[in-house]
Amino acid sequence: MLRIWMGRANTGKSRRVLEEIRDNGREAMLLVPEHASHGSELDLCQVCGPAASRYAEVLSFRQLASRVLERTGHLADGALDAGGKLLLMQLALREASSQLTVYARPSRRAPFLQELVALCSELTACRVRPEDLGEAAPLLDGMSGEKARDVALIYAAYLSRLHRDGEDRRDRMEQLLDHLEESGYAAGKDVYLDGFTYFTAQELKLIEILLRTARSVTVTLLGDGSGWEIFRQSFLARERLERLAAGCGVPCETETMPAAEPETALEHLAECFFGPIRPWRGDCSGVELVKAESMFTEVEYVAAKILELVRSGRCRFRDIAVAARNLDDYAATIENVFERYGVPVYLSRRSDVLEKPVLSLLAGALDAVTGGYEYEDMFRWLKTGLSGITDGECDRLENYVIAWDIHGSMWIRDEDWTANPDGWRESFTPAQEAALAEINAIRRRVSGPLGRLARGLKDHEGASEKLRVLWDFLEELGLARQLEERTAAMEALGASTLQTSFSELYSAMELKTVDAQENPYVNISNNAYYEVQDYLIETNHVFQFAALLISDSTYGKLSDEQKSWVDQAAAYAADVEWEATKTDNENAKQACIDAGMQFVALDHDELLEATKDVYETYDAQYGSLLEMMGKK
C-alpha cells in the first residue's frame, strides 16, 4: 500500500511519521535526504525512546545502498570517488576520440572533465541510456544533433569503463536498484520517505521496488492542495507516485494535512506569501522588510543588525543564522563584509580541496605548463604564497603582466621583457629601469622552475618519471622548507599547527577541532572568540604594521611644497594611527577579560629560550636579517 501525506511546513508530517513508527512497534525504515539523516536519528530517539533501534532505523539512499550491497556481497566492488571518475572520463574520451566530431579534440582539463562526469551522472539518475541519446541525435538539427551523438559515444565509453575487469564501479544507486529486491532488506517493513521535494527516475524505480517488497510505503510531500507554483514539484511528484502505484497494482491513498492558524507575523507571511493576501492584525515587530540598492549594501545591513543584536546582549553569534536564496552568489560578499565588520561566520558549504594552497600550487603549475601559460593559471599558483616569491613581488609581476598582456611562451623565453613598467613611455627613468630589472629577476625565478617542469613532463612518458619531475619542481621551490618554517616556532613551543579557514575558526574551536588560535586582541574580541576560548595568553611574538605607500613616479611629480604637505600628513597620520591602535588593543583586551577570558602574561625571556633553536636552524639563510634584529 502507498500512502501520500501532503502538508505545508509545520503541519506535523514528520512528527506523525515518528509517532506511527513508535505506536506500531514493528520493523520500520525511515528514508531521508543525506543532510537530514543525523537530525532525523535524534528525532527518532526522542519520540520512540532508547529502544527505537531495535525495530526502526533512519537511512539515506546512500546508506541503504551500503546495507544492501553488504548483505548481497557486492560492497567490495565500491564506487569511484570524484578523482577516480575524472581519470575514468579521460580514458573514455581517449577511447572514443576517433569517432567524435564536435569533441574530436576536447579539453583534457579538470573543469571540462567535471562537466562531462556531472552530465553522465545526471543521465544515469534520469535512467537515460546511451542508445536513447543516439536515437534522439538524428532528430535534432545541426550542431545540437552532432553534440548529442558525441555525448552518447562518450557516455557509452564511460559506462563501459565502469564495468571493466569484472568489477562494478557504477553509481551506488544503480547498484542498489539491481540488488535491493534479491536482498530482501525491505521485506515486511513499513517504509517511510520524509523530507523529499521530488524524486529522480532512479529514486522512483527504488520506490517501485519498495512497493513490491515492503509491508507499506508512506511518502510525505510539501504542499496544501492550493495549486501554488511553489508546490509544483511536490504535485508532480504526487502524480508520478500515484501512476507508479497504479502500474504496480498497489492501492494508493492521498491525504492533505491542514495547517494550523498562524500565531506570529512570520508564520502568517509564510502562509500568505505565495497566495491570497490577508492582512495580519497582530504584532509585526518580528518581521522587517528592507530594500537594498545592491547585494553589498544588503549584506552590510545584515552585518550591522547582527552586531546590534550581539552588543545588546539579546543574542550570541552562535544563535544567529543567515539564509540566502543562492549562497554561491552571496558567499564572497558575506565573507568580505562580515570579516570587515568583525562578524565570525561559518558558511555551510563544501570547500574545494584544490583551493588549498599546496594543491592549488600543484594544479595551477600543471595547468600553466599544459595550457599555454595563461594569466589565470599562472597567478593561481603564484598567489599561493608558496611559489618562491613574496606577495609584493607577485603584485608587481601581476601589474606588469596585465599592463602588457603577457601570456603564452612570453613567460619562459630567454630574452628579458623590455616594456616600461609604468606603461608606454618614450624613455626610461633610472627608477623605471631598476623596476624593470627587478620584474625580470622575479620572472626568471618563476620561469626557471616552470620551464624545467614543462620540459621534464614532455620528455618522460611513465607515471613514476613524471612524478619525479613534479617532485623536483617542488624541491626547487623549497616547498618543504617553507612549510617547515611556518610550523617550526609553534612546534618549538610544543604546539602542533593546523590550517583552517578564518571564517571557520570559531566553529573549529567550538567543536574542539582546534584548541587555540593566535590573533590580535581586536580580532579576538570582534569575532567573539571569548565564547569558545578560556585563556588569553599575551606573547608579543609577532609585530605587524600597515605601510602608507606612494609610487615614486607620483611623488616625483609633486612640488617641494606639496611633498612637505604629504610628508607632514603621513607623519601625523602615523602618530594618530599608532595611538588609536594602542587604544583599540587595550579596549579589546579588556573586553575579552570582561567576557570571562583568563589573562596570562607570558615571560618573554622564556619564550625566547624555547624558540632559540629556530633561529639557529635558519641562521645560514637569514643570518644577516637576524643580525639586524639583534638575534645573533
C-alpha positions as CSV (number, residue, x, y, z in Angstrom):
1,M,0.0,0.0,0.0
2,L,1.2,3.5,-0.8
3,R,0.2,6.5,1.4
4,I,1.0,10.1,0.4
5,W,0.8,12.7,3.2
6,M,0.8,16.3,1.9
7,G,1.0,19.4,4.0
8,R,2.8,22.7,4.4
9,A,5.7,23.2,6.7
10,N,5.0,22.7,10.4
11,T,1.8,20.8,9.8
12,G,3.2,17.8,11.7
13,K,4.1,15.4,8.8
14,S,7.4,14.3,10.2
15,R,6.0,14.1,13.8
16,R,3.2,11.9,12.6
17,V,5.7,9.6,10.9
18,L,7.7,9.2,14.1
19,E,4.7,8.7,16.3
20,E,3.3,6.0,13.9
21,I,6.6,4.2,14.0
22,R,6.5,4.3,17.8
23,D,2.9,3.2,18.1
24,N,3.2,0.3,15.6
25,G,6.3,-1.0,17.3
26,R,7.2,-3.1,14.2
27,E,10.1,-3.1,11.8
28,A,10.3,0.3,10.0
29,M,12.7,2.1,7.8
30,L,12.8,5.9,7.5
31,L,14.5,7.2,4.4
32,V,15.5,10.9,4.4
33,P,17.9,13.1,2.4
34,E,21.6,12.7,3.2
35,H,21.8,16.1,5.0
36,A,18.9,15.3,7.3
37,S,19.9,11.8,8.4
38,H,21.6,12.8,11.7
39,G,18.8,15.1,12.8
40,S,16.2,12.5,11.9
41,E,18.0,9.9,14.0
42,L,17.9,12.2,17.0
43,D,14.2,12.9,16.5
44,L,13.5,9.2,16.2
45,C,15.2,8.5,19.5
46,Q,13.4,11.4,21.2
47,V,10.0,10.2,20.1
48,C,10.5,6.4,20.2
49,G,12.8,6.2,23.2
50,P,16.1,4.4,23.7
51,A,14.7,1.1,22.3
52,A,14.0,2.6,18.9
53,S,17.0,1.0,17.3
54,R,15.5,-2.5,17.9
55,Y,12.9,-2.1,15.3
56,A,13.5,1.2,13.4
57,E,16.4,2.8,11.5
58,V,17.0,6.1,9.7
59,L,18.8,5.8,6.4
60,S,19.7,7.9,3.4
61,F,19.7,6.3,0.0
62,R,23.5,6.0,0.1
63,Q,23.4,4.3,3.5
64,L,20.6,2.0,2.3
65,A,22.8,1.1,-0.7
66,S,25.7,0.2,1.6
67,R,23.5,-2.0,3.7
68,V,22.0,-3.8,0.7
69,L,25.3,-4.3,-1.1
70,E,26.9,-5.6,2.1
71,R,24.2,-8.1,2.5
72,T,24.4,-9.3,-1.1
73,G,28.2,-9.4,-1.2
74,H,28.7,-6.6,-3.7
75,L,30.1,-3.9,-1.3
76,A,33.7,-4.8,-2.2
77,D,33.1,-3.5,-5.7
78,G,32.8,0.0,-4.3
79,A,32.2,3.2,-6.2
80,L,34.7,5.7,-7.6
81,D,35.4,8.9,-5.9
82,A,35.4,12.2,-7.7
83,G,39.1,11.9,-8.7
84,G,38.6,8.4,-10.0
85,K,35.7,9.5,-12.1
86,L,37.8,12.2,-13.7
87,L,40.5,9.7,-14.6
88,L,38.0,7.3,-16.0
89,M,36.3,10.0,-18.1
90,Q,39.7,11.0,-19.5
91,L,40.2,7.3,-20.6
92,A,36.7,7.2,-22.0
93,L,37.4,10.4,-24.0
94,R,40.6,9.0,-25.4
95,E,38.9,5.7,-26.3
96,A,36.0,7.5,-28.2
97,S,38.0,10.3,-29.7
98,S,38.4,8.7,-33.2
99,Q,34.6,8.6,-33.6
100,L,33.8,12.1,-32.3
101,T,33.2,15.2,-34.4
102,V,32.3,18.2,-32.1
103,Y,34.5,16.9,-29.3
104,A,37.2,15.4,-31.6
105,R,39.9,17.5,-29.8
106,P,38.3,18.0,-26.4
107,S,40.0,19.8,-23.5
108,R,41.7,17.5,-21.0
109,R,41.4,20.0,-18.2
110,A,39.6,19.1,-15.0
111,P,36.7,21.6,-15.3
112,F,35.7,20.2,-18.7
113,L,36.0,16.6,-17.4
114,Q,34.0,17.5,-14.3
115,E,31.2,18.8,-16.6
116,L,31.2,15.6,-18.5
117,V,31.1,13.5,-15.3
118,A,28.3,15.6,-13.9
119,L,26.4,15.2,-17.2
120,C,26.8,11.4,-17.2
121,S,25.7,11.2,-13.6
122,E,22.6,13.2,-14.4
123,L,21.8,11.0,-17.3
124,T,22.2,7.9,-15.1
125,A,20.0,9.4,-12.4
126,C,17.3,10.0,-15.0
127,R,17.8,6.5,-16.4
128,V,18.7,7.7,-19.8
129,R,20.8,5.2,-21.8
130,P,23.4,5.9,-24.4
131,E,21.3,4.3,-27.0
132,D,18.4,6.7,-26.1
133,L,20.7,9.6,-26.8
134,G,21.9,8.0,-30.0
135,E,18.4,7.5,-31.3
136,A,17.5,11.1,-30.4
137,A,20.5,12.7,-32.1
138,P,19.2,12.4,-35.7
139,L,16.0,14.2,-34.7
140,L,18.0,17.3,-33.6
141,D,19.1,19.9,-36.2
142,G,22.6,21.0,-36.9
143,M,25.2,21.2,-34.2
144,S,22.8,20.0,-31.4
145,G,22.4,16.7,-33.1
146,E,26.2,16.3,-33.5
147,K,26.7,17.2,-29.8
148,A,24.1,14.6,-28.8
149,R,25.8,12.0,-30.9
150,D,29.2,12.7,-29.4
151,V,27.8,12.7,-25.8
152,A,26.1,9.4,-26.5
153,L,29.5,7.9,-27.6
154,I,31.4,9.4,-24.6
155,Y,28.6,8.2,-22.2
156,A,28.8,4.7,-23.6
157,A,32.5,4.6,-23.3
158,Y,32.3,5.9,-19.8
159,L,29.8,3.3,-18.7
160,S,31.8,0.5,-20.3
161,R,34.8,1.6,-18.3
162,L,32.8,1.3,-15.1
163,H,32.3,-2.4,-15.9
164,R,35.9,-3.3,-16.9
165,D,37.9,-6.2,-15.3
166,G,34.8,-7.9,-13.8
167,E,34.2,-5.1,-11.4
168,D,31.1,-2.9,-11.0
169,R,32.1,0.7,-10.4
170,R,28.8,2.2,-11.2
171,D,27.0,4.7,-9.0
172,R,25.8,3.2,-5.7
173,M,22.2,4.0,-6.6
174,E,22.4,1.9,-9.7
175,Q,23.9,-1.0,-7.8
176,L,21.2,-0.6,-5.2
177,L,18.4,-1.0,-7.8
178,D,20.0,-4.2,-9.1
179,H,20.3,-5.9,-5.7
180,L,17.6,-4.4,-3.4
181,E,14.8,-7.0,-4.3
182,E,17.1,-10.0,-4.1
183,S,18.5,-8.8,-0.7
184,G,15.1,-8.9,1.0
185,Y,16.2,-5.9,3.1
186,A,12.8,-4.1,2.8
187,A,10.6,-7.3,3.1
188,G,7.9,-6.9,5.7
189,K,8.9,-3.4,6.8
190,D,7.0,-0.2,6.9
191,V,9.0,2.2,4.8
192,Y,8.7,6.0,5.2
193,L,10.2,8.6,2.9
194,D,10.3,12.0,4.6
195,G,11.8,15.4,3.6
196,F,11.9,14.9,-0.2
197,T,10.5,17.5,-2.7
198,Y,10.9,15.5,-5.8
199,F,12.2,12.1,-7.0
200,T,14.6,11.3,-9.8
201,A,13.9,8.4,-12.2
202,Q,16.4,6.3,-10.1
203,E,14.5,7.1,-6.9
204,L,11.1,6.4,-8.5
205,K,12.5,3.0,-9.6
206,L,13.6,2.4,-6.0
207,I,10.1,3.2,-4.7
208,E,8.6,0.8,-7.3
209,I,10.8,-2.0,-5.8
210,L,9.8,-1.0,-2.3
211,L,6.1,-1.1,-3.3
212,R,6.6,-4.7,-4.4
213,T,8.6,-5.9,-1.4
214,A,7.7,-3.7,1.7
215,R,4.7,-4.0,4.0
216,S,3.7,-0.4,3.3
217,V,5.3,2.7,1.8
218,T,4.4,6.2,3.1
219,V,5.7,9.4,1.4
220,T,5.4,12.9,2.8
221,L,5.4,15.8,0.4
222,L,5.3,19.6,0.8
223,G,2.0,21.2,-0.4
224,D,-1.5,22.0,0.6
225,G,-3.7,21.3,-2.4
226,S,-3.8,25.0,-3.4
227,G,-2.0,24.6,-6.7
228,W,0.5,27.4,-6.0
229,E,3.6,27.4,-8.2
230,I,5.9,27.0,-5.2
231,F,4.5,23.5,-4.6
232,R,4.5,22.4,-8.3
233,Q,7.4,19.9,-7.8
234,S,5.5,18.2,-5.0
235,F,2.3,17.9,-7.0
236,L,4.2,16.5,-10.0
237,A,5.9,14.0,-7.6
238,R,2.5,13.0,-6.2
239,E,1.1,12.4,-9.7
240,R,4.1,10.2,-10.6
241,L,3.7,8.3,-7.4
242,E,0.0,7.7,-8.0
243,R,0.8,6.4,-11.5
244,L,3.5,4.2,-10.1
245,A,1.2,2.7,-7.6
246,A,-1.4,2.1,-10.3
247,G,1.2,0.4,-12.5
248,C,2.2,-1.9,-9.6
249,G,-1.4,-2.7,-8.8
250,V,-1.0,-1.2,-5.3
251,P,-3.7,0.8,-3.6
252,C,-2.9,4.5,-3.0
253,E,-4.3,7.0,-0.5
254,T,-3.5,10.7,-0.6
255,E,-4.2,12.9,2.5
256,T,-3.7,16.6,2.9
257,M,-2.9,17.7,6.4
258,P,-4.4,21.1,7.3
259,A,-2.2,23.9,8.5
260,A,-2.7,25.4,11.9
261,E,-3.6,29.0,12.3
262,P,-0.5,31.2,12.2
263,E,0.5,32.6,15.7
264,T,3.2,35.0,14.6
265,A,3.7,37.5,11.8
266,L,6.4,35.3,10.3
267,E,4.1,32.3,10.2
268,H,1.4,34.4,8.6
269,L,3.8,35.8,6.0
270,A,4.9,32.2,5.1
271,E,1.3,31.1,4.6
272,C,0.2,34.1,2.5
273,F,3.4,35.0,0.6
274,F,2.5,33.0,-2.5
275,G,-1.3,33.0,-2.2
276,P,-4.2,35.2,-1.4
277,I,-3.2,38.3,0.6
278,R,-4.7,38.6,4.1
279,P,-3.7,41.3,6.4
280,W,-2.1,40.4,9.8
281,R,-3.7,42.1,12.7
282,G,-1.1,41.1,15.3
283,D,2.4,42.3,16.3
284,C,4.6,42.8,13.3
285,S,7.9,43.5,15.1
286,G,9.3,40.0,14.3
287,V,9.4,40.8,10.5
288,E,11.4,43.7,8.9
289,L,11.4,44.4,5.2
290,V,14.4,46.2,3.8
291,K,15.1,47.3,0.3
292,A,18.8,47.4,-0.6
293,E,20.4,49.1,-3.6
294,S,22.9,46.2,-4.1
295,M,23.9,42.9,-2.7
296,F,26.8,44.5,-0.9
297,T,24.5,47.1,0.8
298,E,22.2,44.2,1.7
299,V,24.9,42.2,3.4
300,E,26.3,45.3,5.1
301,Y,22.9,45.9,6.7
302,V,22.7,42.3,7.9
303,A,26.1,42.6,9.4
304,A,25.2,45.8,11.2
305,K,22.0,44.1,12.6
306,I,24.0,41.1,13.8
307,L,26.4,43.4,15.7
308,E,23.4,45.3,17.2
309,L,21.8,42.0,18.4
310,V,25.1,40.8,19.9
311,R,26.2,44.0,21.6
312,S,22.7,44.5,23.1
313,G,23.0,41.1,24.8
314,R,20.0,39.6,23.0
315,C,21.9,37.0,21.1
316,R,25.3,35.5,20.7
317,F,26.9,34.9,17.3
318,R,26.2,31.2,17.5
319,D,22.4,31.9,17.9
320,I,22.1,33.7,14.5
321,A,21.6,32.2,11.1
322,V,21.7,33.9,7.7
323,A,19.8,32.4,4.8
324,A,20.2,33.3,1.1
325,R,18.4,32.2,-2.0
326,N,21.7,31.3,-3.7
327,L,24.6,31.0,-1.3
328,D,27.1,30.8,-4.2
329,D,26.2,34.3,-5.3
330,Y,26.4,35.7,-1.8
331,A,29.3,33.8,-0.3
332,A,32.1,36.0,-1.3
333,T,30.3,39.2,-0.3
334,I,29.3,37.7,3.0
335,E,32.9,36.7,3.8
336,N,34.3,40.1,2.8
337,V,31.7,42.2,4.6
338,F,31.4,40.1,7.7
339,E,35.2,40.0,8.2
340,R,35.3,43.8,7.9
341,Y,32.6,44.1,10.5
342,G,34.2,41.6,12.8
343,V,31.4,39.0,12.5
344,P,32.5,35.4,12.6
345,V,30.7,33.3,10.0
346,Y,30.6,29.6,9.1
347,L,29.4,29.1,5.6
348,S,27.6,25.8,5.2
349,R,29.2,24.6,2.1
350,R,31.9,22.2,1.0
351,S,35.2,23.8,0.0
352,D,37.1,22.5,-3.0
353,V,40.2,20.7,-1.9
354,L,42.0,22.2,-4.9
355,E,41.6,25.6,-3.3
356,K,44.1,24.6,-0.5
357,P,47.5,26.3,-1.0
358,V,49.7,23.3,-1.7
359,L,47.2,21.6,-4.1
360,S,46.4,24.9,-5.7
361,L,50.1,25.3,-6.3
362,L,50.3,21.9,-7.9
363,A,47.2,22.2,-10.0
364,G,48.0,25.8,-11.1
365,A,51.5,25.0,-12.2
366,L,50.4,21.9,-14.1
367,D,47.6,23.8,-15.8
368,A,50.0,26.5,-16.7
369,V,52.5,24.2,-18.5
370,T,49.8,22.2,-20.2
371,G,47.5,25.1,-21.0
372,G,49.8,27.7,-22.6
373,Y,50.9,29.8,-19.6
374,E,47.6,31.8,-19.4
375,Y,47.1,34.5,-16.8
376,E,44.6,32.7,-14.6
377,D,46.7,29.5,-14.4
378,M,50.0,31.4,-13.7
379,F,48.7,33.5,-10.9
380,R,46.7,30.7,-9.4
381,W,49.9,29.1,-8.3
382,L,52.0,32.3,-7.9
383,K,49.5,33.7,-5.4
384,T,49.6,30.6,-3.1
385,G,52.4,32.2,-1.1
386,L,54.5,29.0,-1.7
387,S,55.8,29.8,-5.2
388,G,59.1,31.2,-4.0
389,I,58.2,34.9,-4.5
390,T,56.8,37.3,-1.9
391,D,53.3,38.8,-2.1
392,G,54.8,42.2,-3.1
393,E,56.8,40.7,-5.8
394,C,53.8,38.8,-7.1
395,D,51.8,42.0,-7.2
396,R,54.5,43.9,-9.2
397,L,54.7,41.0,-11.6
398,E,50.9,40.8,-12.0
399,N,50.6,44.6,-12.6
400,Y,53.2,44.3,-15.4
401,V,51.6,41.2,-16.9
402,I,48.2,42.9,-17.0
403,A,49.6,46.2,-18.4
404,W,51.4,44.5,-21.3
405,D,49.1,41.5,-21.8
406,I,51.8,38.9,-21.1
407,H,50.8,35.3,-22.0
408,G,51.9,32.1,-23.6
409,S,55.6,31.5,-24.3
410,M,56.5,35.1,-23.3
411,W,56.7,33.7,-19.8
412,I,59.6,31.3,-20.5
413,R,61.5,32.8,-23.3
414,D,65.2,33.6,-22.7
415,E,65.0,37.3,-23.6
416,D,64.1,39.7,-20.9
417,W,60.9,41.7,-21.0
418,T,61.6,45.2,-22.3
419,A,58.4,47.3,-21.9
420,N,58.2,50.1,-19.4
421,P,56.6,49.1,-16.1
422,D,54.7,52.4,-15.9
423,G,53.1,51.9,-19.4
424,W,54.0,53.5,-22.7
425,R,56.8,56.0,-22.3
426,E,59.3,57.4,-24.9
427,S,62.2,56.8,-22.5
428,F,63.1,55.2,-19.2
429,T,63.9,56.9,-16.0
430,P,66.6,55.3,-13.7
431,A,63.8,54.2,-11.4
432,Q,61.8,52.6,-14.2
433,E,64.9,50.8,-15.4
434,A,65.5,49.5,-11.9
435,A,61.9,48.4,-11.6
436,L,62.1,46.5,-15.0
437,A,65.3,44.8,-13.9
438,E,63.5,43.7,-10.7
439,I,60.5,42.4,-12.6
440,N,62.7,40.4,-15.0
441,A,64.6,38.9,-12.0
442,I,61.3,37.9,-10.4
443,R,60.1,36.4,-13.8
444,R,63.3,34.3,-14.1
445,R,62.8,32.9,-10.6
446,V,59.4,31.8,-11.7
447,S,60.1,30.7,-15.3
448,G,63.2,28.7,-14.4
449,P,61.5,26.0,-12.3
450,L,58.4,26.2,-14.5
451,G,60.3,25.7,-17.7
452,R,62.2,22.7,-16.3
453,L,58.8,21.2,-15.2
454,A,57.4,21.6,-18.7
455,R,60.4,20.0,-20.3
456,G,60.5,17.2,-17.8
457,L,56.9,16.3,-18.3
458,K,57.3,16.4,-22.1
459,D,60.4,14.3,-22.1
460,H,59.1,11.5,-19.8
461,E,56.2,9.1,-20.5
462,G,55.9,6.9,-17.4
463,A,53.9,8.0,-14.4
464,S,56.8,7.4,-12.0
465,E,59.2,9.6,-14.1
466,K,56.5,12.4,-14.3
467,L,56.1,12.2,-10.5
468,R,59.8,12.6,-10.1
469,V,59.8,15.7,-12.3
470,L,57.0,17.1,-10.2
471,W,58.8,16.3,-7.0
472,D,61.9,18.1,-8.3
473,F,59.8,21.1,-9.2
474,L,58.5,21.3,-5.6
475,E,62.0,20.8,-4.2
476,E,63.3,23.6,-6.3
477,L,60.6,25.9,-5.0
478,G,61.6,24.9,-1.5
479,L,58.1,23.9,-0.6
480,A,59.1,21.6,2.3
481,R,61.3,24.3,3.8
482,Q,58.6,26.9,3.5
483,L,56.1,24.7,5.3
484,E,58.6,23.8,8.0
485,E,59.4,27.5,8.6
486,R,55.7,28.2,9.1
487,T,55.4,25.5,11.8
488,A,58.9,25.5,13.4
489,A,58.2,28.2,16.0
490,M,55.0,26.6,17.2
491,E,56.5,23.1,17.4
492,A,59.4,24.5,19.4
493,L,56.7,25.6,21.9
494,G,55.2,22.2,22.0
495,A,52.2,23.0,19.8
496,S,51.0,21.3,16.6
497,T,49.7,23.6,13.8
498,L,46.5,23.1,11.8
499,Q,45.5,25.2,8.8
500,T,41.8,26.2,8.7
501,S,39.8,28.9,7.0
502,F,39.5,32.0,9.1
503,S,35.7,32.0,8.6
504,E,35.5,28.5,10.1
505,L,37.8,29.2,13.1
506,Y,35.0,29.9,15.6
507,S,33.2,26.7,14.8
508,A,36.5,24.7,14.8
509,M,37.3,25.9,18.3
510,E,33.7,25.3,19.4
511,L,33.9,21.7,18.2
512,K,37.5,21.3,19.6
513,T,38.9,20.6,16.2
514,V,41.3,23.5,17.1
515,D,42.5,24.1,20.6
516,A,43.8,27.6,20.2
517,Q,44.5,30.4,17.8
518,E,46.7,33.4,17.5
519,N,45.3,36.8,16.6
520,P,45.4,40.5,17.6
521,Y,43.2,41.4,20.6
522,V,40.8,43.3,18.2
523,N,40.2,40.2,16.1
524,I,39.6,38.0,19.2
525,S,37.1,40.5,20.6
526,N,35.3,41.3,17.3
527,N,34.9,37.6,16.4
528,A,33.7,36.7,20.0
529,Y,36.4,34.0,20.4
530,Y,36.0,34.5,24.1
531,E,32.8,32.4,23.8
532,V,34.8,29.4,22.8
533,Q,38.2,30.1,24.3
534,D,39.0,30.3,28.0
535,Y,42.5,31.7,28.1
536,L,44.2,34.9,26.7
537,I,47.9,34.5,26.5
538,E,50.0,37.5,25.6
539,T,53.1,36.5,23.6
540,N,54.0,39.6,21.6
541,H,55.8,37.3,19.2
542,V,54.6,39.0,16.0
543,F,54.8,42.7,15.0
544,Q,52.7,43.7,12.1
545,F,52.5,47.2,10.6
546,A,50.5,48.8,7.8
547,A,52.5,50.9,5.4
548,L,51.4,54.1,3.8
549,L,52.7,54.0,0.3
550,I,53.0,56.3,-2.7
551,S,54.7,55.5,-6.0
552,D,58.0,57.2,-6.9
553,S,56.5,58.5,-10.2
554,T,53.5,60.1,-8.4
555,Y,55.7,61.5,-5.6
556,G,58.2,62.8,-8.1
557,K,55.6,64.9,-9.9
558,L,54.8,66.9,-6.7
559,S,56.5,70.3,-5.9
560,D,58.7,70.5,-2.9
561,E,55.9,72.3,-1.0
562,Q,53.4,69.6,-1.9
563,K,55.9,66.9,-0.9
564,S,56.2,68.6,2.5
565,W,52.4,68.5,2.9
566,V,52.4,64.8,2.1
567,D,55.3,64.1,4.5
568,Q,53.7,66.0,7.3
569,A,50.3,64.5,6.8
570,A,51.8,61.0,6.7
571,A,53.8,61.6,9.9
572,Y,50.7,63.0,11.6
573,A,48.5,60.1,10.4
574,A,51.1,57.5,11.6
575,D,51.2,59.1,15.1
576,V,47.4,59.2,15.3
577,E,47.0,55.6,14.0
578,W,49.6,54.4,16.4
579,E,47.7,55.8,19.4
580,A,44.4,54.7,18.0
581,T,45.7,51.1,17.5
582,K,47.1,51.1,21.0
583,T,43.8,52.3,22.5
584,D,41.8,49.8,20.4
585,N,44.1,46.9,21.5
586,E,43.7,47.8,25.2
587,N,40.0,48.2,24.9
588,A,39.7,44.8,23.0
589,K,41.9,43.1,25.6
590,Q,39.8,44.4,28.5
591,A,36.6,43.4,26.6
592,C,37.9,39.8,26.3
593,I,38.8,39.8,30.1
594,D,35.4,41.2,31.0
595,A,33.8,38.5,28.9
596,G,35.4,35.8,31.1
597,M,38.8,35.1,29.5
598,Q,41.6,34.4,31.9
599,F,44.6,36.6,31.1
600,V,48.1,35.1,31.2
601,A,51.2,37.2,30.8
602,L,53.9,35.0,29.3
603,D,57.5,35.5,30.4
604,H,59.2,36.9,27.2
605,D,62.6,35.5,28.2
606,E,61.1,32.0,28.5
607,L,59.6,32.4,25.0
608,L,63.0,33.4,23.5
609,E,64.7,30.5,25.3
610,A,62.1,28.0,24.0
611,T,62.5,29.2,20.4
612,K,66.2,29.8,20.2
613,D,66.8,26.6,18.2
614,V,64.6,28.0,15.4
615,Y,67.0,30.9,15.0
616,E,69.9,28.5,14.7
617,T,68.1,26.4,12.2
618,Y,67.7,29.3,9.8
619,D,70.9,31.2,10.6
620,A,72.5,30.2,7.3
621,Q,69.6,31.5,5.2
622,Y,68.6,34.6,7.3
623,G,71.8,35.3,9.2
624,S,72.1,39.0,8.1
625,L,68.5,39.6,8.9
626,L,68.8,38.0,12.3
627,E,71.8,40.2,13.0
628,M,69.8,43.3,12.1
629,M,67.2,42.1,14.6
630,G,69.8,41.6,17.3
631,K,69.1,37.8,17.4
632,K,72.8,36.8,16.9
